[in-house]
Structures are given as structure tokens and as C-alpha cells.
Amino acid sequence: MTRRLTIWLLILLPYNSFGQHWQLVKQVESGEVDKFALDQVGNIYVTNLQGEVAKYSSEGKLMVEYAPTQVAGIHEITASTQFKVSLFYKDLQEIVVLNRYLSSPIRYRLPDFRLGYVEEVAPNFQQALWALDISDFALKLVDFRENRLLEQKSLAQVLDRNLADIVSFHSHQNRMYVIDKSSGIHVFDNIGNYMFKLMENAPSSTGFNKDYLYYRKDGYLNLIHLYEGEDLKLSIQELDFTRLAYGNDRLVAITSKGFNIYKYLSGQ
């Protein structure tokens, strides 16, 4: 009887106490993952080095795939809503917008909108696009539908152009976040006016989930409340990953073979 009980505990242990807080939902072997993103309802988008895109449900079920007509590296994939996916090709200076089925691609050439060289982009919730134009070191908000520049704000008032090392660029909940390796996380309002510095030290990678900014450090997933300053820490020391994304109580951990999906078990 004791031996039988021990066997059952060994079977159940990886699923019920893995990392003390995380339950493995599914392991997905999709091949090498290049870029990835989560949308507001937890769908997972991954790209490979050939520029192909696959969309999975939050449970790891393959839903749809996209294969471009030309092979080009995707610099950034953004799923600002579950209805639209944006692909930024920095080398080509192009944006491709796909619908929820990863079809009907609409292509925009950034030089057509009187932009210089765009280093980073971030679609906002109003379906306009924030661009980091390093030609004149400015934040620019572009409306593709009307071919109109809505806002333009110089970053020189906040960052030293000679020292700046911008590692990521996000639009979230009607604010812009510029993450600079040399000076921290800077917050701008919906028209590009500087508001405040959220953190002095910039993490190597960051993400957003609802009212929180998250990053990993020292074996923990650190969450900072964007409005109240509340800090949370979730242990991820036992998880195997190279990169991760978190949203809707799901943690997507990128591995050498694909990705693992974990569910957060509150109160464990």
C-alpha cells in the first residue's frame, strides 16, 4: 500500500506543485521561436526565423497560421487586441497588419508617412501607431487610415541622444513606455507628453498584463502596479525557459523546442 501511494505521489507531483505556484497546461513543440506575443484574452502568437506566424489558444491549441509571400525577419509582433496583429519589419521599414484569422494582410511602407528611420513601433488602442524615429530622435503618432501625423514629440527633453540605449517601446492603457537601458523606464501620456520615470533601472525584458508591468529577476516574476505602486513577486525558479510572457494567469515560457504554458495557482 505504501509503495502504491508513493508511485501516485510521484505521478501527481509535477502537475500539482511544479514551482509551487504553476501548473503545466501544455508543452507545445513548435520549433525554434523567434518572436512571440499574447493578446488580451490569452491567445499566443509565435513567429519563426522565416517570418511565419502561428496563433495558439491559451490552452495551446493551434488555431491558424500565416505564411508571408516574401521571407523577411520580423523585428516585433504586437497583438494589441484579439482582432488585429501587427508585424514590424525593421529592415524593410514596413508594417503588416493581419486580422484575427492571420489573413487579409495590409502592408504599410513607413517612408510613405513622412517618417525617417523607425527603430521601434507600438500600435495604440485607437489603431494608430507610435513610432520611434531615430532620424530626429522623436516620438511620432501616425494615423495610417488618414495618412496623417497626429503627434510629434522630441525625446531630447528626456533622454540624452548620445547616451540613450532604448531596449523596448510599448503602448499600454493609453500611455507610452520607453525603456532605456541607461536611464530606466520613462512614461508618456496618450499624446506623447512626458509624465514621470517609473523605474530608475531598466530590466532586460519587460511586458504588460492589465494594470501591471512585469519583468523577471533573480528567479522571480516581478509585477509592478502601474498606478498604485504595488509590487508582487511570483517564484519562477523551477521553470525551464529562455524567455517568457505573462497574461490572464498564463505564463508562456519559451524553450529550445517551442514553448510551455503554465497556469498560476493562487493560494498554493
Residue, then its C-alpha position, 0 to 999 in steps of 0.5 A: m500500500t505504501r509503495r502504491l501511494t508513493i508511485w501516485l505521489l510521484i505521478l501527481l507531483p509535477y502537475n500539482s506543485f511544479g514551482q509551487h505556484w504553476q501548473l503545466v497546461k501544455q508543452v507545445e513543440s513548435g520549433e525554434v521561436d523567434k518572436f512571440a506575443l499574447d493578446q488580451v484574452g490569452n491567445i499566443y502568437v509565435t513567429n519563426l526565423q522565416g517570418e511565419v506566424a502561428k496563433y495558439s489558444s491559451e490552452g495551446k491549441l493551434m488555431v491558424e497560421y500565416a505564411p508571408t509571400q516574401v521571407a523577411g525577419i520580423h523585428e516585433i509582433t504586437a497583438s494589441t487586441q484579439f482582432k488585429v496583429s501587427l508585424f514590424y519589419k525593421d529592415l524593410q521599414e514596413i508594417v503588416v497588419l493581419n486580422r484575427y484569422l492571420s489573413s487579409p494582410i495590409r502592408y504599410r511602407l513607413p517612408d510613405f508617412r513622412l517618417g525617417y528611420v523607425e527603430e521601434v513601433a507600438p500600435n495604440f488602442q485607437q489603431a494608430l501607431w507610435a513610432l520611434d524615429i531615430s532620424d530626429f530622435a522623436l516620438k511620432l503618432v501616425d494615423f495610417r487610415e488618414n495618412r496623417l501625423l497626429e503627434q510629434k514629440s522630441l525625446a531630447q527633453v528626456l533622454d540624452r541622444n548620445l547616451a540613450d540605449i532604448v531596449s523596448f517601446h510599448s503602448h499600454q492603457n493609453r500611455m507610452y513606455v520607453i525603456d532605456k537601458s541607461s536611464g530606466i523606464h520613462v512614461f508618456d501620456n496618450i499624446g506623447n507628453y512626458m509624465f514621470k520615470l517609473m523605474e530608475n533601472a531598466p530590466s532586460s525584458t519587460g511586458f504588460n498584463k492589465d494594470y501591471l508591468y512585469y519583468r523577471k529577476d533573480g528567479y522571480l516574476n516581478l509585477i509592478h502596479l502601474y498606478e498604485g505602486e504595488d509590487l508582487k513577486l511570483s517564484i519562477q525558479e523551477l521553470d525551464f525557459t529562455r524567455l517568457a510572457y505573462g497574461n490572464d494567469r498564463l505564463v508562456a515560457i519559451t524553450s529550445k523546442g517551442f514553448n510551455i504554458y503554465k497556469y498560476l495557482s493562487g493560494q498554493 
